[in-house]
Amino acid sequence: MNILCVVAHPDDAEILCAGTLARYAQSGHTVTIAVFTDGSMGDAVIKPAELSVIREKEARAAAGIIGAKVIWGGIVDEHVFPDAAQRLRMIDIMREADPDVIFTHSPNDYHPDHRYVSQLVFDAYFQKGLPHIPGQQMAACRFGKAQMYYMDNLGGIGFAPTEYVNITETFEIKKQMLRCHKSQFEAMKDLADTNLLDMIEVQARFRGMAAGCCYAEGFTRLDAFQRGLTSRILP
């Protein structure tokens, strides 16, 4: 299968979904991480032009650990909007990945970039298979019935998972991937008083308690017309 994780910023996939992506990769599936923005505003000191280069290198290094492909969206960080131009970009991302399974942000996440990426993924889902959408760079992919999942929120606030993935065996890989995002460890400590490794440890343990394992990632499945399942597709 083709697995696509669409996130707003470099490091979002590692924080919210990397354990699951690692499991898919270990099972031989094709994994793509699409980072919609350039991450250029994620530091109070480093200038945006310099930071975007750093963060793209970090994202590619992290993805390389599991052999995942990276699609770099290039939208300016903190400037995601569900407008026509960005929908065209998202449709092309979806067409390039041609997914069977899609992961993206929950619509009620804390960050506007996360919320709008979620909306753009939802909107682009149907249009990725329509061959006559004007302004597209990529040819239409399979119309297909890709299943879409919303990832957990940071802190799990207002998020009630409907499905869990046991990431006990891939949690160390998840941490290894997150460590590639060196630029964000100091930035998150300064800007949000947050230790990223502590945060994913606590959240994965908490979700693991509900899932009956040591570490887990939680998701909600988007149930919509022609997107339901008769069997489990998560690893």
Steps between C-alpha positions, in 0.01 A plus 500: 500500500593865463496675837484881508543719806422867432617740769529875533856522633825307509492286820118470513510151348769389745306631799160362402535205262858373458453178696217398270687606186798293613277195537367547147854541366616184679217310334618606155247773424598822322498792744490867399518795739367821348606812692273781382692803636868588505519525879670837464332672795586236760772693680518842664867553406586317176384692194227336287709451185770318697258303715300363207817343356589350839155359555474341158831321560374384840173373352679303230743352751213387723307347210814323384510296820195304384564539127209739454470745213458871577279738304590859591194722464688829523216710640630772733471392863208658690336588166280198429152592379231285334507709182500402133878515449580286803229250411665456158831435675338244730330323209839462332651363822222243521542406136875456537457267797196315359405383852307203628519633857522867600595645838461869580426742781179497698261784407499616865877521544652802675687660209329675205749346255401156631130576471525636147722217378234262629236691306710506184561125517128439541419727206774363273410137569216486249662725241828306475328254267323750275704545179369839392569718804664814350843613611636163611862398446447129566278263306198363684571189707268212587157625595506223761364477851803594707428483871575816697598524866536800725805496725498577870526859623802625687406428860201295388266789578147439379608189307336162555677229296283241331796284397846443644829373362739320733836674447687331784741339255549819296504762776881520497485561125245775560739666747791459260302673227398784731860555609582591139305823554777655707399857421169453679618369834632834620231695316216304662661536841531877456168566327272246671695367799470154346743209491408314182631159608321524834181601322489203264596262782212614719244501220603161362490346848159651568355374172667166568309470828172524312621267225631232737865530402807694604501767228228588250390766254131585479295592193145571396382361168319735268175328410348656192329387180704223333770516767378243750675172562387144562839406647785665690767663288728640771801285592 
